[in-house]
Amino acid sequence: MNRKSQNAALALAKRCRDLVLSKKAEDVTILDLRAVSTVADYFVIASGTSEPHLKALANTVETEVRSQLGLLGRQAGDAASRWIVLDYGDVLVHLFHPELRARYSLEHLWGDAKRVR
């Protein structure tokens, strides 16, 4: 991956983080996976407190990333499943209900990944 696309992926991850924070997501983390996996460059992981909150977080990210950056992502899961993944290729946004987030513990699973500030 060239430097320009690395910078674009990091900028997208940070933008997604800022968007979910603007909607009161909890415990928001960005993991830099570039040194440990080829799954994606970055995971953005956040918690929503209820199904409506998770839906609002996902809708905000999808709408704003599409309108501001012209990117269309794919979505897996829904608010009822309490885990939504928005796939932007180099960036995967994981939106969890806190109980499911604790169960799957992506931060622990990908413990070798650096955290991004």
N, CA, C and O atoms as CSV, one atom per row, in Angstrom:
chain,resi,resn,atom,element,x,y,z
A,1,MET,N,N,0.845,-1.175,0.000
A,1,MET,CA,C,0.000,0.000,0.000
A,1,MET,C,C,0.888,1.236,0.000
A,1,MET,O,O,1.877,1.304,0.730
A,2,ASN,N,N,0.529,2.197,-0.815
A,2,ASN,CA,C,1.359,3.405,-0.866
A,2,ASN,C,C,0.984,4.373,0.253
A,2,ASN,O,O,-0.058,4.244,0.895
A,3,ARG,N,N,1.850,5.323,0.459
A,3,ARG,CA,C,1.687,6.258,1.574
A,3,ARG,C,C,0.391,7.058,1.489
A,3,ARG,O,O,-0.246,7.331,2.506
A,4,LYS,N,N,0.006,7.432,0.271
A,4,LYS,CA,C,-1.225,8.216,0.100
A,4,LYS,C,C,-2.448,7.412,0.568
A,4,LYS,O,O,-3.311,7.950,1.261
A,5,SER,N,N,-2.524,6.138,0.194
A,5,SER,CA,C,-3.681,5.345,0.613
A,5,SER,C,C,-3.614,5.020,2.110
A,5,SER,O,O,-4.655,4.877,2.752
A,6,GLN,N,N,-2.396,4.901,2.677
A,6,GLN,CA,C,-2.274,4.718,4.125
A,6,GLN,C,C,-2.828,5.934,4.859
A,6,GLN,O,O,-3.556,5.797,5.842
A,7,ASN,N,N,-2.479,7.114,4.379
A,7,ASN,CA,C,-2.979,8.341,5.003
A,7,ASN,C,C,-4.493,8.452,4.856
A,7,ASN,O,O,-5.173,8.903,5.778
A,8,ALA,N,N,-5.027,8.042,3.701
A,8,ALA,CA,C,-6.472,8.097,3.480
A,8,ALA,C,C,-7.198,7.141,4.417
A,8,ALA,O,O,-8.253,7.483,4.951
A,9,ALA,N,N,-6.650,5.953,4.622
A,9,ALA,CA,C,-7.278,4.976,5.518
A,9,ALA,C,C,-7.278,5.489,6.956
A,9,ALA,O,O,-8.282,5.368,7.658
A,10,LEU,N,N,-6.163,6.057,7.395
A,10,LEU,CA,C,-6.102,6.605,8.751
A,10,LEU,C,C,-7.073,7.776,8.905
A,10,LEU,O,O,-7.751,7.891,9.925
A,11,ALA,N,N,-7.139,8.636,7.902
A,11,ALA,CA,C,-8.067,9.768,7.955
A,11,ALA,C,C,-9.513,9.277,8.027
A,11,ALA,O,O,-10.323,9.849,8.757
A,12,LEU,N,N,-9.843,8.222,7.276
A,12,LEU,CA,C,-11.195,7.662,7.317
A,12,LEU,C,C,-11.489,7.076,8.698
A,12,LEU,O,O,-12.572,7.289,9.242
A,13,ALA,N,N,-10.541,6.348,9.262
A,13,ALA,CA,C,-10.744,5.771,10.591
A,13,ALA,C,C,-10.997,6.871,11.622
A,13,ALA,O,O,-11.898,6.757,12.454
A,14,LYS,N,N,-10.207,7.921,11.562
A,14,LYS,CA,C,-10.391,9.023,12.515
A,14,LYS,C,C,-11.705,9.742,12.285
A,14,LYS,O,O,-12.350,10.172,13.242
A,15,ARG,N,N,-12.113,9.880,11.035
A,15,ARG,CA,C,-13.396,10.528,10.740
A,15,ARG,C,C,-14.545,9.690,11.303
A,15,ARG,O,O,-15.476,10.231,11.900
A,16,CYS,N,N,-14.477,8.375,11.113
A,16,CYS,CA,C,-15.513,7.490,11.659
A,16,CYS,C,C,-15.544,7.576,13.175
A,16,CYS,O,O,-16.621,7.599,13.771
A,17,ARG,N,N,-14.376,7.624,13.806
A,17,ARG,CA,C,-14.306,7.784,15.263
A,17,ARG,C,C,-15.004,9.076,15.687
A,17,ARG,O,O,-15.809,9.078,16.619
A,18,ASP,N,N,-14.692,10.166,15.002
A,18,ASP,CA,C,-15.293,11.447,15.359
A,18,ASP,C,C,-16.805,11.434,15.167
A,18,ASP,O,O,-17.540,12.023,15.960
A,19,LEU,N,N,-17.267,10.765,14.118
A,19,LEU,CA,C,-18.708,10.697,13.864
A,19,LEU,C,C,-19.434,9.935,14.970
A,19,LEU,O,O,-20.480,10.381,15.442
A,20,VAL,N,N,-18.892,8.797,15.386
A,20,VAL,CA,C,-19.588,8.054,16.445
A,20,VAL,C,C,-19.497,8.775,17.776
A,20,VAL,O,O,-20.425,8.719,18.583
A,21,LEU,N,N,-18.385,9.451,18.009
A,21,LEU,CA,C,-18.282,10.250,19.237
A,21,LEU,C,C,-19.319,11.369,19.254
A,21,LEU,O,O,-19.855,11.707,20.309
A,22,SER,N,N,-19.601,11.947,18.081
A,22,SER,CA,C,-20.591,13.024,18.006
A,22,SER,C,C,-21.996,12.534,18.353
A,22,SER,O,O,-22.875,13.329,18.684
A,23,LYS,N,N,-22.197,11.226,18.275
A,23,LYS,CA,C,-23.487,10.622,18.619
A,23,LYS,C,C,-23.425,9.876,19.954
A,23,LYS,O,O,-24.245,9.001,20.232
A,24,LYS,N,N,-22.433,10.241,20.772
A,24,LYS,CA,C,-22.325,9.731,22.145
A,24,LYS,C,C,-21.993,8.240,22.241
A,24,LYS,O,O,-22.410,7.576,23.190
A,25,ALA,N,N,-21.247,7.708,21.268
A,25,ALA,CA,C,-20.753,6.337,21.395
A,25,ALA,C,C,-19.819,6.273,22.594
A,25,ALA,O,O,-19.211,7.272,22.979
A,26,GLU,N,N,-19.716,5.096,23.173
A,26,GLU,CA,C,-18.876,4.908,24.352
A,26,GLU,C,C,-17.655,4.068,24.009
A,26,GLU,O,O,-17.681,3.249,23.090
A,27,ASP,N,N,-16.581,4.288,24.769
A,27,ASP,CA,C,-15.378,3.458,24.696
A,27,ASP,C,C,-14.883,3.277,23.251
A,27,ASP,O,O,-14.710,2.152,22.783
A,28,VAL,N,N,-14.662,4.383,22.565
A,28,VAL,CA,C,-14.273,4.353,21.150
A,28,VAL,C,C,-12.764,4.148,21.032
A,28,VAL,O,O,-11.972,4.840,21.672
A,29,THR,N,N,-12.388,3.182,20.197
A,29,THR,CA,C,-10.990,2.811,20.016
A,29,THR,C,C,-10.700,2.621,18.537
A,29,THR,O,O,-11.544,2.130,17.788
A,30,ILE,N,N,-9.501,3.013,18.120
A,30,ILE,CA,C,-9.016,2.679,16.781
A,30,ILE,C,C,-7.809,1.766,16.958
A,30,ILE,O,O,-6.872,2.089,17.688
A,31,LEU,N,N,-7.848,0.621,16.280
A,31,LEU,CA,C,-6.711,-0.287,16.271
A,31,LEU,C,C,-6.031,-0.235,14.908
A,31,LEU,O,O,-6.698,-0.301,13.876
A,32,ASP,N,N,-4.715,-0.118,14.903
A,32,ASP,CA,C,-3.906,-0.144,13.686
A,32,ASP,C,C,-3.470,-1.584,13.459
A,32,ASP,O,O,-2.609,-2.097,14.175
A,33,LEU,N,N,-4.057,-2.228,12.475
A,33,LEU,CA,C,-3.809,-3.646,12.219
A,33,LEU,C,C,-2.734,-3.894,11.169
A,33,LEU,O,O,-2.420,-5.047,10.874
A,34,ARG,N,N,-2.173,-2.853,10.608
A,34,ARG,CA,C,-1.277,-3.029,9.459
A,34,ARG,C,C,-0.112,-3.973,9.734
A,34,ARG,O,O,0.306,-4.704,8.836
A,35,ALA,N,N,0.414,-3.974,10.939
A,35,ALA,CA,C,1.575,-4.818,11.248
A,35,ALA,C,C,1.189,-6.240,11.657
A,35,ALA,O,O,2.056,-7.108,11.753
A,36,VAL,N,N,-0.098,-6.487,11.898
A,36,VAL,CA,C,-0.489,-7.795,12.435
A,36,VAL,C,C,-1.490,-8.565,11.577
A,36,VAL,O,O,-1.758,-9.733,11.859
A,37,SER,N,N,-2.053,-7.942,10.533
A,37,SER,CA,C,-3.081,-8.621,9.761
A,37,SER,C,C,-3.261,-7.970,8.384
A,37,SER,O,O,-2.889,-6.818,8.162
A,38,THR,N,N,-3.833,-8.739,7.490
A,38,THR,CA,C,-4.205,-8.194,6.185
A,38,THR,C,C,-5.718,-8.041,6.062
A,38,THR,O,O,-6.223,-7.706,4.990
A,39,VAL,N,N,-6.445,-8.285,7.153
A,39,VAL,CA,C,-7.908,-8.168,7.157
A,39,VAL,C,C,-8.327,-6.748,6.797
A,39,VAL,O,O,-9.215,-6.545,5.968
A,40,ALA,N,N,-7.693,-5.783,7.416
A,40,ALA,CA,C,-7.962,-4.363,7.202
A,40,ALA,C,C,-6.778,-3.600,7.776
A,40,ALA,O,O,-5.954,-4.165,8.494
A,41,ASP,N,N,-6.699,-2.327,7.460
A,41,ASP,CA,C,-5.649,-1.500,8.049
A,41,ASP,C,C,-6.043,-1.029,9.444
A,41,ASP,O,O,-5.205,-0.951,10.342
A,42,TYR,N,N,-7.333,-0.715,9.619
A,42,TYR,CA,C,-7.794,-0.158,10.892
A,42,TYR,C,C,-9.149,-0.741,11.266
A,42,TYR,O,O,-9.998,-0.979,10.408
A,43,PHE,N,N,-9.334,-0.964,12.562
A,43,PHE,CA,C,-10.640,-1.230,13.148
A,43,PHE,C,C,-11.005,-0.001,13.970
A,43,PHE,O,O,-10.188,0.510,14.735
A,44,VAL,N,N,-12.225,0.465,13.808
A,44,VAL,CA,C,-12.805,1.440,14.718
A,44,VAL,C,C,-13.828,0.649,15.521
A,44,VAL,O,O,-14.730,0.038,14.947
A,45,ILE,N,N,-13.695,0.655,16.832
A,45,ILE,CA,C,-14.574,-0.126,17.695
A,45,ILE,C,C,-15.266,0.833,18.655
A,45,ILE,O,O,-14.618,1.654,19.304
A,46,ALA,N,N,-16.594,0.720,18.740
A,46,ALA,CA,C,-17.361,1.616,19.608
A,46,ALA,C,C,-18.558,0.871,20.167
A,46,ALA,O,O,-19.017,-0.120,19.599
A,47,SER,N,N,-19.052,1.364,21.289
A,47,SER,CA,C,-20.227,0.780,21.922
A,47,SER,C,C,-21.399,1.746,21.864
A,47,SER,O,O,-21.254,2.955,22.042
A,48,GLY,N,N,-22.568,1.165,21.609
A,48,GLY,CA,C,-23.825,1.893,21.684
A,48,GLY,C,C,-24.665,1.280,22.786
A,48,GLY,O,O,-24.589,0.074,23.018
A,49,THR,N,N,-25.449,2.069,23.458
A,49,THR,CA,C,-26.128,1.622,24.672
A,49,THR,C,C,-27.446,0.883,24.445
A,49,THR,O,O,-27.988,0.287,25.376
A,50,SER,N,N,-27.962,0.915,23.227
A,50,SER,CA,C,-29.248,0.288,22.940
A,50,SER,C,C,-29.345,0.028,21.439
A,50,SER,O,O,-28.505,0.490,20.666
A,51,GLU,N,N,-30.370,-0.713,21.034
A,51,GLU,CA,C,-30.566,-0.944,19.603
A,51,GLU,C,C,-30.769,0.360,18.833
A,51,GLU,O,O,-30.142,0.546,17.791
A,52,PRO,N,N,-31.635,1.280,19.316
A,52,PRO,CA,C,-31.775,2.552,18.590
A,52,PRO,C,C,-30.459,3.339,18.515
A,52,PRO,O,O,-30.176,3.988,17.509
A,53,HIS,N,N,-29.662,3.277,19.586
A,53,HIS,CA,C,-28.384,3.983,19.588
A,53,HIS,C,C,-27.438,3.373,18.553
A,53,HIS,O,O,-26.784,4.106,17.811
A,54,LEU,N,N,-27.357,2.041,18.494
A,54,LEU,CA,C,-26.511,1.388,17.497
A,54,LEU,C,C,-26.943,1.751,16.082
A,54,LEU,O,O,-26.109,2.015,15.217
A,55,LYS,N,N,-28.246,1.761,15.857
A,55,LYS,CA,C,-28.772,2.116,14.534
A,55,LYS,C,C,-28.407,3.551,14.178
A,55,LYS,O,O,-28.020,3.830,13.043
A,56,ALA,N,N,-28.526,4.454,15.132
A,56,ALA,CA,C,-28.180,5.862,14.903
A,56,ALA,C,C,-26.688,6.019,14.607
A,56,ALA,O,O,-26.308,6.798,13.734
A,57,LEU,N,N,-25.849,5.287,15.327
A,57,LEU,CA,C,-24.408,5.352,15.068
A,57,LEU,C,C,-24.093,4.896,13.646
A,57,LEU,O,O,-23.360,5.566,12.919
A,58,ALA,N,N,-24.652,3.750,13.255
A,58,ALA,CA,C,-24.407,3.225,11.910
A,58,ALA,C,C,-24.926,4.172,10.836
A,58,ALA,O,O,-24.239,4.422,9.846
A,59,ASN,N,N,-26.126,4.697,11.024
A,59,ASN,CA,C,-26.699,5.612,10.031
A,59,ASN,C,C,-25.865,6.875,9.897
A,59,ASN,O,O,-25.669,7.371,8.787
A,60,THR,N,N,-25.377,7.396,10.999
A,60,THR,CA,C,-24.556,8.598,10.956
A,60,THR,C,C,-23.273,8.352,10.175
A,60,THR,O,O,-22.912,9.146,9.307
A,61,VAL,N,N,-22.587,7.261,10.478
A,61,VAL,CA,C,-21.341,6.960,9.761
A,61,VAL,C,C,-21.621,6.771,8.274
A,61,VAL,O,O,-20.949,7.367,7.433
A,62,GLU,N,N,-22.609,5.944,7.949
A,62,GLU,CA,C,-22.907,5.682,6.536
A,62,GLU,C,C,-23.260,6.957,5.784
A,62,GLU,O,O,-22.734,7.206,4.699
A,63,THR,N,N,-24.136,7.753,6.346
A,63,THR,CA,C,-24.602,8.976,5.684
A,63,THR,C,C,-23.473,9.980,5.504
A,63,THR,O,O,-23.287,10.521,4.414
A,64,GLU,N,N,-22.728,10.227,6.560
A,64,GLU,CA,C,-21.684,11.256,6.502
A,64,GLU,C,C,-20.485,10.822,5.661
A,64,GLU,O,O,-19.920,11.641,4.936
A,65,VAL,N,N,-20.092,9.568,5.740
A,65,VAL,CA,C,-18.967,9.098,4.922
A,65,VAL,C,C,-19.349,9.143,3.444
A,65,VAL,O,O,-18.528,9.494,2.597
A,66,ARG,N,N,-20.575,8.794,3.143
A,66,ARG,CA,C,-21.037,8.855,1.750
A,66,ARG,C,C,-21.095,10.299,1.265
A,66,ARG,O,O,-20.610,10.602,0.175
A,67,SER,N,N,-21.684,11.199,2.064
A,67,SER,CA,C,-21.845,12.583,1.599
A,67,SER,C,C,-20.542,13.372,1.616
A,67,SER,O,O,-20.305,14.183,0.721
A,68,GLN,N,N,-19.696,13.152,2.615
A,68,GLN,CA,C,-18.458,13.928,2.730
A,68,GLN,C,C,-17.315,13.351,1.908
A,68,GLN,O,O,-16.504,14.098,1.361
A,69,LEU,N,N,-17.245,12.020,1.817
A,69,LEU,CA,C,-16.096,11.385,1.166
A,69,LEU,C,C,-16.456,10.594,-0.088
A,69,LEU,O,O,-15.577,10.125,-0.811
A,70,GLY,N,N,-17.750,10.450,-0.336
A,70,GLY,CA,C,-18.186,9.719,-1.521
A,70,GLY,C,C,-17.944,8.221,-1.449
A,70,GLY,O,O,-17.876,7.555,-2.482
A,71,LEU,N,N,-17.812,7.684,-0.244
A,71,LEU,CA,C,-17.538,6.259,-0.080
A,71,LEU,C,C,-18.795,5.507,0.329
A,71,LEU,O,O,-19.534,5.931,1.217
A,72,LEU,N,N,-19.019,4.392,-0.334
A,72,LEU,CA,C,-20.120,3.509,0.031
A,72,LEU,C,C,-19.534,2.287,0.712
A,72,LEU,O,O,-18.669,1.613,0.153
A,73,GLY,N,N,-19.992,2.005,1.892
A,73,GLY,CA,C,-19.528,0.824,2.613
A,73,GLY,C,C,-20.570,-0.261,2.559
A,73,GLY,O,O,-21.698,-0.044,2.115
A,74,ARG,N,N,-20.182,-1.424,3.014
A,74,ARG,CA,C,-21.119,-2.536,3.149
A,74,ARG,C,C,-21.398,-2.724,4.632
A,74,ARG,O,O,-20.537,-2.483,5.478
A,75,GLN,N,N,-22.610,-3.157,4.930
A,75,GLN,CA,C,-22.990,-3.370,6.329
A,75,GLN,C,C,-23.301,-4.836,6.561
A,75,GLN,O,O,-23.983,-5.478,5.762
A,76,ALA,N,N,-22.789,-5.354,7.668
A,76,ALA,CA,C,-23.147,-6.692,8.134
A,76,ALA,C,C,-23.726,-6.535,9.529
A,76,ALA,O,O,-23.267,-5.704,10.313
A,77,GLY,N,N,-24.730,-7.332,9.831
A,77,GLY,CA,C,-25.383,-7.235,11.123
A,77,GLY,C,C,-26.354,-6.072,11.146
A,77,GLY,O,O,-26.439,-5.288,10.202
A,78,ASP,N,N,-27.076,-5.981,12.233
A,78,ASP,CA,C,-28.012,-4.878,12.408
A,78,ASP,C,C,-28.164,-4.611,13.903
A,78,ASP,O,O,-27.594,-5.313,14.739
A,79,ALA,N,N,-28.931,-3.601,14.211
A,79,ALA,CA,C,-29.081,-3.210,15.616
A,79,ALA,C,C,-29.662,-4.340,16.459
A,79,ALA,O,O,-29.288,-4.497,17.622
A,80,ALA,N,N,-30.565,-5.121,15.892
A,80,ALA,CA,C,-31.176,-6.214,16.649
A,80,ALA,C,C,-30.151,-7.285,17.019
A,80,ALA,O,O,-30.295,-7.952,18.043
A,81,SER,N,N,-29.122,-7.451,16.197
A,81,SER,CA,C,-28.081,-8.444,16.507
A,81,SER,C,C,-27.077,-7.904,17.520
A,81,SER,O,O,-26.275,-8.656,18.074
A,82,ARG,N,N,-27.129,-6.589,17.756
A,82,ARG,CA,C,-26.272,-5.882,18.715
A,82,ARG,C,C,-24.807,-5.829,18.300
A,82,ARG,O,O,-23.933,-5.566,19.126
A,83,TRP,N,N,-24.537,-6.083,17.001
A,83,TRP,CA,C,-23.184,-5.924,16.452
A,83,TRP,C,C,-23.344,-5.561,14.991
A,83,TRP,O,O,-23.858,-6.351,14.199
A,84,ILE,N,N,-22.908,-4.375,14.639
A,84,ILE,CA,C,-22.962,-3.897,13.261
A,84,ILE,C,C,-21.533,-3.670,12.803
A,84,ILE,O,O,-20.729,-3.068,13.515
A,85,VAL,N,N,-21.222,-4.162,11.597
A,85,VAL,CA,C,-19.914,-3.909,10.998
A,85,VAL,C,C,-20.132,-3.123,9.715
A,85,VAL,O,O,-20.892,-3.533,8.838
A,86,LEU,N,N,-19.454,-1.990,9.622
A,86,LEU,CA,C,-19.453,-1.190,8.404
A,86,LEU,C,C,-18.090,-1.393,7.750
A,86,LEU,O,O,-17.053,-1.113,8.352
A,87,ASP,N,N,-18.105,-1.880,6.517
A,87,ASP,CA,C,-16.882,-2.269,5.822
A,87,ASP,C,C,-16.551,-1.248,4.738
A,87,ASP,O,O,-17.267,-1.107,3.746
A,88,TYR,N,N,-15.436,-0.537,4.959
A,88,TYR,CA,C,-14.938,0.420,3.973
A,88,TYR,C,C,-13.611,-0.056,3.387
A,88,TYR,O,O,-12.776,0.760,2.995
A,89,GLY,N,N,-13.415,-1.362,3.327
A,89,GLY,CA,C,-12.193,-1.925,2.761
A,89,GLY,C,C,-11.048,-1.882,3.751
A,89,GLY,O,O,-10.845,-2.829,4.511
A,90,ASP,N,N,-10.304,-0.803,3.749
A,90,ASP,CA,C,-9.162,-0.661,4.650
A,90,ASP,C,C,-9.580,-0.344,6.083
A,90,ASP,O,O,-8.770,-0.445,7.004
A,91,VAL,N,N,-10.833,0.035,6.271
A,91,VAL,CA,C,-11.343,0.405,7.595
A,91,VAL,C,C,-12.632,-0.363,7.863
A,91,VAL,O,O,-13.573,-0.325,7.070
A,92,LEU,N,N,-12.654,-1.059,8.997
A,92,LEU,CA,C,-13.864,-1.742,9.445
A,92,LEU,C,C,-14.332,-1.070,10.732
A,92,LEU,O,O,-13.568,-0.935,11.688
A,93,VAL,N,N,-15.588,-0.654,10.744
A,93,VAL,CA,C,-16.176,-0.005,11.919
A,93,VAL,C,C,-17.065,-1.030,12.610
A,93,VAL,O,O,-18.050,-1.495,12.037
A,94,HIS,N,N,-16.715,-1.378,13.844
A,94,HIS,CA,C,-17.470,-2.340,14.645
A,94,HIS,C,C,-18.263,-1.568,15.695
A,94,HIS,O,O,-17.690,-0.879,16.538
A,95,LEU,N,N,-19.576,-1.691,15.635
A,95,LEU,CA,C,-20.461,-1.038,16.592
A,95,LEU,C,C,-21.148,-2.121,17.408
A,95,LEU,O,O,-21.891,-2.940,16.867
A,96,PHE,N,N,-20.900,-2.122,18.704
A,96,PHE,CA,C,-21.345,-3.188,19.594
A,96,PHE,C,C,-22.249,-2.676,20.695
A,96,PHE,O,O,-22.147,-1.525,21.121
A,97,HIS,N,N,-23.134,-3.546,21.151
A,97,HIS,CA,C,-23.748,-3.390,22.459
A,97,HIS,C,C,-22.656,-3.786,23.453
A,97,HIS,O,O,-21.911,-4.727,23.178
A,98,PRO,N,N,-22.528,-3.107,24.599
A,98,PRO,CA,C,-21.426,-3.401,25.524
A,98,PRO,C,C,-21.302,-4.873,25.932
A,98,PRO,O,O,-20.191,-5.382,26.076
A,99,GLU,N,N,-22.428,-5.551,26.117
A,99,GLU,CA,C,-22.380,-6.964,26.515
A,99,GLU,C,C,-21.712,-7.830,25.443
A,99,GLU,O,O,-20.883,-8.685,25.753
A,100,LEU,N,N,-22.077,-7.600,24.189
A,100,LEU,CA,C,-21.477,-8.370,23.098
A,100,LEU,C,C,-20.022,-7.968,22.875
A,100,LEU,O,O,-19.180,-8.803,22.546
A,101,ARG,N,N,-19.744,-6.704,23.056
A,101,ARG,CA,C,-18.358,-6.255,22.905
A,101,ARG,C,C,-17.455,-6.953,23.919
A,101,ARG,O,O,-16.347,-7.374,23.588
A,102,ALA,N,N,-17.931,-7.069,25.140
A,102,ALA,CA,C,-17.145,-7.763,26.170
A,102,ALA,C,C,-16.973,-9.241,25.811
A,102,ALA,O,O,-15.907,-9.813,26.037
A,103,ARG,N,N,-18.001,-9.848,25.263
A,103,ARG,CA,C,-17.936,-11.266,24.915
A,103,ARG,C,C,-16.909,-11.531,23.817
A,103,ARG,O,O,-16.126,-12.476,23.914
A,104,TYR,N,N,-16.910,-10.701,22.777
A,104,TYR,CA,C,-16.010,-10.938,21.642
A,104,TYR,C,C,-14.646,-10.288,21.816
A,104,TYR,O,O,-13.675,-10.733,21.204
A,105,SER,N,N,-14.552,-9.281,22.607
A,105,SER,CA,C,-13.298,-8.660,23.011
A,105,SER,C,C,-12.278,-8.511,21.881
A,105,SER,O,O,-11.180,-9.064,21.941
A,106,LEU,N,N,-12.657,-7.761,20.862
A,106,LEU,CA,C,-11.754,-7.569,19.716
A,106,LEU,C,C,-10.436,-6.933,20.121
A,106,LEU,O,O,-9.391,-7.253,19.553
A,107,GLU,N,N,-10.473,-6.044,21.088
A,107,GLU,CA,C,-9.228,-5.416,21.533
A,107,GLU,C,C,-8.265,-6.452,22.103
A,107,GLU,O,O,-7.052,-6.334,21.929
A,108,HIS,N,N,-8.793,-7.455,22.776
A,108,HIS,CA,C,-7.946,-8.526,23.311
A,108,HIS,C,C,-7.499,-9.462,22.188
A,108,HIS,O,O,-6.329,-9.839,22.111
A,109,LEU,N,N,-8.438,-9.829,21.321
A,109,LEU,CA,C,-8.138,-10.725,20.201
A,109,LEU,C,C,-7.036,-10.141,19.313
A,109,LEU,O,O,-6.150,-10.863,18.856
A,110,TRP,N,N,-7.099,-8.848,19.077
A,110,TRP,CA,C,-6.107,-8.144,18.260
A,110,TRP,C,C,-5.162,-7.363,19.173
A,110,TRP,O,O,-4.802,-6.225,18.870
A,111,GLY,N,N,-4.767,-7.961,20.268
A,111,GLY,CA,C,-3.957,-7.302,21.292
A,111,GLY,C,C,-2.604,-6.811,20.828
A,111,GLY,O,O,-2.029,-5.917,21.449
A,112,ASP,N,N,-2.076,-7.381,19.737
A,112,ASP,CA,C,-0.782,-6.937,19.208
A,112,ASP,C,C,-0.900,-5.660,18.373
A,112,ASP,O,O,0.110,-5.044,18.034
A,113,ALA,N,N,-2.119,-5.267,18.045
A,113,ALA,CA,C,-2.327,-4.070,17.233
A,113,ALA,C,C,-2.103,-2.814,18.080
A,113,ALA,O,O,-2.440,-2.776,19.263
A,114,LYS,N,N,-1.539,-1.807,17.456
A,114,LYS,CA,C,-1.345,-0.522,18.146
A,114,LYS,C,C,-2.661,0.234,18.216
A,114,LYS,O,O,-3.499,0.138,17.320
A,115,ARG,N,N,-2.824,0.977,19.281
A,115,ARG,CA,C,-3.986,1.873,19.402
A,115,ARG,C,C,-3.621,3.222,18.810
A,115,ARG,O,O,-2.509,3.718,18.997
A,116,VAL,N,N,-4.560,3.804,18.102
A,116,VAL,CA,C,-4.351,5.111,17.465
A,116,VAL,C,C,-5.000,6.177,18.307
A,116,VAL,O,O,-6.118,6.004,18.791
A,117,ARG,N,N,-4.307,7.272,18.483
A,117,ARG,CA,C,-4.880,8.402,19.232
A,117,ARG,C,C,-5.646,9.311,18.328
A,117,ARG,O,O,-6.197,10.313,18.784
